[in-house]
Amino acid sequence: MATKSTKEPEHKKPVHKKPEPKPKPAPANATTYTLITMPDDGPKGPTAIYDLLSSAKKTIDMTMYELTDTQVTSILTKAASSGVTVRVILDQNNEKKSNTTAFNALTKGGVSVHWANPVYAVTHQKTITVDSATSAIMTLNLVTEDYPTTRDFAVITNDAKDISAIETTFAADFTNAAITPPTGDNLAWSPTNSRTAILGVINGATKSLYIAQEEMSDAGVESAIEAALKRGVSVTLVQENMTGSYTAVLQAFKSDGAKVATYSSRTGYYIHAKAFLADYNTPQATLFLGSENCTAASLNSNRELGLIFSDPACMTGVYNAIMSDFNGGTQSLIVPANFVKPVIH
């Protein structure tokens, strides 16, 4: 007869797993970058700029090539009336006529406004710094009618060394004082180091270059792109070519293997961006965004500011925008019957 066991069943000791370590929060002083992509971000794009301006508690310093956005002038005058110290530099060599309405409104509203130093061919910089703690470095002007149809970028950062350099330069420019701008961690200034910095991005590329440009007439930049093509770098270029003035150099790039797409309408979609993305999706990837065009004047004679950095999210955003524009652009160039490939030195 089978007997029933009276032995108590064994109970295994509970296994206590070590809790998964919680990810460490980013340090309070960690450098951050936020990309604004126009017009893809729609109303969020300019809203991020409005929000940055509205967040000011102590100071706003702005250098702007062209300012016609009345919401910006309203935010600036409201900030000034609440005790924020607001200073604005506006270009006068090219855009005095379009900037005069903003200049007068800001002055009336208690903002300290300065016509830019005429020693520069133009002041083409587009930068906002709030509370000496956060800066927006932009390819776009603050022109409301451009927002819906113009490809542009802005980067908002809290990099302390860059912001200190921007503020130091602003203080000099606001009084027309001579200065060699400090470069902080990532800055490319015209007319001092932007040529060297941008050529460094192009010359450092080993695998790929993704480029978006409004203008393309600087021999040094053109030569660097040609050299990249000849050493086997894949080049994808989106170029505004409204008057056809860049067709010859673009055809030269295509002849050497570049993939080129063009846009040619100021009343429709317009490529106003100034971007170089080198070796995307590799450990050495580098991104330039800023106000500098690929022209001798922009690199040698203007006041300009750009940023060279390697934030993964920003690089992905710029890559996606360039590829979208490439796929939507005109990829066949109309070449004159007597076309002769230019010699690019």
C-alpha positions as CSV (number, residue, x, y, z in Angstrom):
1,M,0.0,0.0,0.0
2,A,1.3,3.3,-0.9
3,T,1.9,5.5,2.0
4,K,1.4,9.2,2.0
5,S,4.5,11.1,2.6
6,T,4.4,13.4,5.6
7,K,7.6,15.2,4.5
8,E,7.0,18.8,4.1
9,P,7.7,20.1,0.6
10,E,10.9,22.0,0.2
11,H,10.6,25.7,-0.3
12,K,13.3,27.4,-2.4
13,K,14.7,30.5,-0.9
14,P,13.6,33.5,-2.9
15,V,16.1,34.9,-5.2
16,H,16.5,38.6,-4.8
17,K,17.6,40.2,-8.0
18,K,19.7,43.3,-7.8
19,P,17.7,46.2,-9.0
20,E,18.6,47.5,-12.4
21,P,20.7,50.6,-12.0
22,K,18.8,53.8,-12.7
23,P,20.3,55.9,-15.5
24,K,22.1,58.8,-14.0
25,P,20.5,62.1,-14.7
26,A,22.4,64.5,-16.9
27,P,24.4,66.9,-14.8
28,A,22.8,70.2,-14.3
29,N,25.5,71.9,-16.4
30,A,25.4,69.4,-19.3
31,T,25.6,71.0,-22.7
32,T,22.5,70.6,-24.8
33,Y,21.5,71.3,-28.4
34,T,18.0,71.7,-29.8
35,L,17.5,71.8,-33.6
36,I,14.8,73.9,-35.2
37,T,14.1,72.9,-38.8
38,M,12.1,75.3,-40.9
39,P,9.6,74.9,-42.4
40,D,9.2,71.3,-41.2
41,D,8.6,72.4,-37.6
42,G,5.7,74.6,-38.7
43,P,4.4,76.9,-36.0
44,K,6.7,75.2,-33.5
45,G,9.7,76.6,-35.3
46,P,9.2,80.4,-34.7
47,T,7.4,79.5,-31.4
48,A,10.6,78.1,-30.0
49,I,12.3,81.4,-30.8
50,Y,9.4,83.3,-29.2
51,D,9.6,81.1,-26.2
52,L,13.3,81.6,-25.8
53,L,12.9,85.4,-26.0
54,S,10.0,85.3,-23.5
55,S,12.0,83.2,-21.0
56,A,14.4,86.1,-20.4
57,K,14.7,87.2,-16.8
58,K,17.7,89.5,-17.0
59,T,19.1,90.1,-20.5
60,I,18.5,89.6,-24.2
61,D,21.2,90.3,-26.7
62,M,20.3,89.9,-30.4
63,T,22.3,90.4,-33.6
64,M,20.0,90.2,-36.6
65,Y,20.6,90.8,-40.3
66,E,16.9,91.3,-41.0
67,L,14.0,91.8,-38.5
68,T,10.4,92.3,-39.7
69,D,8.6,89.9,-37.4
70,T,6.3,92.1,-35.3
71,Q,5.8,89.3,-32.7
72,V,9.5,89.4,-32.0
73,T,9.5,93.2,-31.6
74,S,6.5,92.9,-29.3
75,I,8.2,90.3,-27.1
76,L,11.4,92.4,-27.0
77,T,9.6,95.6,-26.0
78,K,7.5,93.8,-23.4
79,A,10.7,92.3,-21.9
80,A,12.2,95.8,-21.8
81,S,9.2,97.2,-20.0
82,S,9.4,94.4,-17.4
83,G,13.0,95.3,-16.5
84,V,14.9,93.0,-18.8
85,T,18.0,94.7,-20.4
86,V,17.4,94.2,-24.1
87,R,20.0,95.1,-26.7
88,V,19.7,94.6,-30.4
89,I,22.2,95.0,-33.3
90,L,20.6,95.4,-36.8
91,D,22.3,95.5,-40.1
92,Q,22.3,98.8,-41.9
93,N,24.6,98.3,-44.9
94,N,22.1,96.1,-46.8
95,E,18.9,96.0,-44.8
96,K,18.5,99.4,-43.2
97,K,15.3,100.1,-45.1
98,S,13.6,96.8,-44.1
99,N,15.0,97.1,-40.5
100,T,14.0,100.7,-39.9
101,T,10.4,99.9,-38.8
102,A,11.7,97.4,-36.2
103,F,14.5,99.8,-35.1
104,N,11.9,102.6,-34.5
105,A,9.5,100.3,-32.7
106,L,12.2,98.8,-30.4
107,T,13.6,102.2,-29.6
108,K,10.2,103.5,-28.7
109,G,9.7,100.5,-26.5
110,G,12.8,101.0,-24.4
111,V,15.1,98.6,-26.2
112,S,18.7,99.7,-26.8
113,V,19.2,99.3,-30.6
114,H,22.4,99.8,-32.5
115,W,23.0,100.0,-36.2
116,A,25.7,97.5,-37.0
117,N,29.3,98.5,-37.4
118,P,29.7,99.6,-41.0
119,V,33.3,98.3,-41.1
120,Y,31.7,94.9,-42.0
121,A,30.4,94.6,-45.6
122,V,27.2,93.5,-43.9
123,T,26.3,92.2,-40.5
124,H,24.7,88.9,-41.6
125,Q,24.8,87.2,-38.2
126,K,21.6,85.8,-36.8
127,T,22.0,85.1,-33.0
128,I,19.9,85.5,-29.9
129,T,21.3,85.1,-26.4
130,V,19.1,85.1,-23.3
131,D,20.4,85.7,-19.7
132,S,24.0,85.0,-20.8
133,A,23.0,81.3,-20.5
134,T,21.3,80.2,-23.8
135,S,21.9,81.1,-27.4
136,A,20.1,80.5,-30.6
137,I,22.5,80.4,-33.6
138,M,20.5,80.6,-36.8
139,T,20.6,80.4,-40.6
140,L,17.2,82.2,-40.7
141,N,16.3,85.8,-40.5
142,L,13.3,86.9,-38.4
143,V,11.1,87.6,-41.4
144,T,7.5,86.2,-40.9
145,E,6.7,85.6,-44.6
146,D,9.8,83.4,-45.0
147,Y,8.9,80.9,-42.3
148,P,6.4,78.8,-44.2
149,T,8.4,78.2,-47.4
150,T,12.1,78.6,-46.6
151,R,14.5,75.8,-45.7
152,D,16.4,77.1,-42.6
153,F,17.8,75.8,-39.3
154,A,18.5,77.1,-35.9
155,V,20.4,75.5,-33.0
156,I,19.6,76.5,-29.4
157,T,22.5,75.6,-27.0
158,N,23.7,76.3,-23.5
159,D,27.4,75.7,-24.1
160,A,29.0,78.0,-21.6
161,K,32.2,78.7,-23.5
162,D,30.4,79.4,-26.7
163,I,27.9,81.7,-25.0
164,S,30.7,83.6,-23.2
165,A,32.4,84.1,-26.6
166,I,29.2,85.3,-28.2
167,E,28.5,87.8,-25.4
168,T,32.1,89.1,-25.5
169,T,31.8,89.7,-29.2
170,F,28.3,91.2,-28.9
171,A,29.6,93.7,-26.4
172,A,32.3,94.8,-28.8
173,D,30.0,94.9,-31.8
174,F,27.4,96.9,-29.9
175,T,30.0,99.8,-29.5
176,N,31.8,99.3,-32.9
177,A,34.9,98.2,-31.0
178,A,37.5,96.2,-32.8
179,I,37.7,92.5,-31.7
180,T,39.0,89.2,-32.8
181,P,36.1,87.1,-31.6
182,P,36.9,84.2,-29.2
183,T,35.8,80.9,-30.6
184,G,34.7,79.1,-27.5
185,D,34.2,75.4,-28.0
186,N,32.6,75.4,-31.4
187,L,32.2,78.9,-33.1
188,A,33.1,79.9,-36.6
189,W,33.2,83.7,-37.0
190,S,33.5,85.9,-40.1
191,P,35.7,87.6,-40.9
192,T,38.2,85.8,-38.7
193,N,38.1,81.9,-38.6
194,S,35.0,80.9,-40.5
195,R,36.9,80.1,-43.7
196,T,39.4,77.9,-41.9
197,A,36.7,76.2,-39.8
198,I,34.4,75.4,-42.7
199,L,37.2,74.2,-44.9
200,G,38.2,72.0,-42.0
201,V,34.8,70.3,-42.0
202,I,35.0,69.7,-45.8
203,N,38.6,68.6,-45.8
204,G,38.1,66.3,-42.9
205,A,35.4,64.3,-44.5
206,T,36.4,60.8,-45.4
207,K,33.1,59.2,-46.4
208,S,30.3,61.6,-47.1
209,L,29.3,65.3,-47.3
210,Y,25.7,66.4,-47.2
211,I,25.4,70.1,-48.1
212,A,22.6,72.7,-48.2
213,Q,23.5,76.1,-49.5
214,E,21.8,79.3,-50.7
215,E,25.0,80.6,-52.5
216,M,28.0,78.8,-54.0
217,S,30.6,81.2,-55.5
218,D,33.7,80.9,-53.2
219,A,36.6,79.4,-55.1
220,G,38.2,78.0,-51.9
221,V,35.0,76.1,-50.9
222,E,34.4,74.9,-54.4
223,S,38.0,73.6,-54.6
224,A,37.6,71.8,-51.2
225,I,34.4,70.1,-52.5
226,E,36.1,69.1,-55.7
227,A,39.0,67.7,-53.7
228,A,36.6,65.7,-51.5
229,L,35.0,64.2,-54.6
230,K,38.4,63.2,-56.0
231,R,39.4,61.4,-52.9
232,G,36.2,59.4,-53.0
233,V,33.9,61.2,-50.6
234,S,30.2,60.9,-51.5
235,V,28.8,64.4,-51.9
236,T,25.1,65.2,-51.9
237,L,24.3,68.9,-52.5
238,V,21.0,70.8,-52.3
239,Q,21.5,74.3,-53.8
240,E,19.3,77.3,-54.4
241,N,20.0,78.3,-58.1
242,M,17.3,80.9,-58.7
243,T,19.1,82.8,-61.5
244,G,21.1,79.9,-62.8
245,S,24.4,81.6,-61.8
246,Y,25.7,78.4,-60.1
247,T,24.9,76.0,-62.9
248,A,28.5,75.8,-64.2
249,V,30.0,74.9,-60.9
250,L,27.2,72.5,-60.0
251,Q,27.7,70.8,-63.3
252,A,31.4,70.5,-62.5
253,F,30.5,68.9,-59.2
254,K,28.2,66.5,-61.0
255,S,30.8,65.6,-63.6
256,D,33.0,64.5,-60.7
257,G,30.3,62.4,-59.1
258,A,28.3,64.7,-56.8
259,K,24.6,64.2,-56.5
260,V,23.0,67.6,-56.9
261,A,19.5,68.9,-56.6
262,T,18.5,72.5,-57.2
263,Y,15.7,74.9,-56.4
264,S,15.0,78.1,-58.2
265,S,12.0,80.1,-56.9
266,R,12.0,82.8,-54.3
267,T,8.1,82.7,-54.4
268,G,8.0,79.0,-53.7
269,Y,10.2,76.7,-51.7
270,Y,13.6,78.4,-51.1
271,I,16.9,76.9,-49.9
272,H,18.2,79.6,-47.4
273,A,20.1,77.1,-45.2
274,K,23.9,77.0,-44.8
275,A,24.8,73.5,-43.7
276,F,27.7,71.1,-44.1
277,L,27.3,67.6,-42.6
278,A,30.5,65.5,-42.8
279,D,30.7,61.7,-42.4
280,Y,27.1,61.3,-41.0
281,N,26.4,58.3,-38.9
282,T,30.1,57.6,-38.2
283,P,32.1,58.3,-35.0
284,Q,33.8,61.3,-36.6
285,A,30.6,63.0,-37.9
286,T,30.6,66.8,-37.8
287,L,28.0,69.4,-38.5
288,F,28.3,73.1,-39.5
289,L,25.2,75.4,-39.3
290,G,25.3,79.1,-39.3
291,S,24.9,82.4,-41.2
292,E,27.9,82.0,-43.5
293,N,27.2,81.5,-47.2
294,C,29.8,80.0,-49.6
295,T,30.9,83.4,-50.9
296,A,34.1,85.3,-50.5
297,A,32.2,88.3,-49.0
298,S,30.5,86.1,-46.4
299,L,33.7,84.4,-45.3
300,N,36.1,87.4,-45.6
301,S,34.2,90.6,-45.1
302,N,30.9,90.2,-43.2
303,R,30.1,89.7,-39.6
304,E,28.8,86.1,-39.5
305,L,28.5,83.3,-36.9
306,G,28.3,79.6,-37.3
307,L,28.5,76.5,-35.1
308,I,30.5,73.4,-35.7
309,F,29.5,70.5,-33.4
310,S,28.6,66.8,-33.3
311,D,25.2,66.4,-31.6
312,P,23.6,63.1,-33.0
313,A,20.0,64.3,-32.9
314,C,20.8,67.6,-34.7
315,M,22.9,65.7,-37.3
316,T,20.0,63.3,-38.0
317,G,17.6,66.2,-38.3
318,V,19.8,68.0,-40.8
319,Y,20.4,64.8,-42.7
320,N,16.7,64.1,-43.0
321,A,16.0,67.6,-44.2
322,I,18.7,67.6,-46.8
323,M,17.6,64.2,-48.2
324,S,14.0,65.3,-48.3
325,D,15.1,68.4,-50.2
326,F,17.3,66.4,-52.5
327,N,14.4,64.1,-53.4
328,G,12.1,67.0,-54.0
329,G,14.5,69.2,-56.0
330,T,15.5,69.3,-59.7
331,Q,18.3,66.8,-60.2
332,S,18.9,67.6,-63.9
333,L,20.8,70.8,-64.6
334,I,20.1,72.9,-67.7
335,V,23.6,73.3,-69.1
336,P,24.5,75.9,-71.8
337,A,25.3,74.4,-75.2
338,N,28.8,75.9,-75.0
339,F,29.4,74.6,-71.5
340,V,33.1,74.2,-70.6
341,K,33.9,72.7,-67.3
342,P,35.4,75.5,-65.1
343,V,38.8,75.1,-63.7
344,I,38.3,75.1,-59.9
345,H,41.6,75.9,-58.1
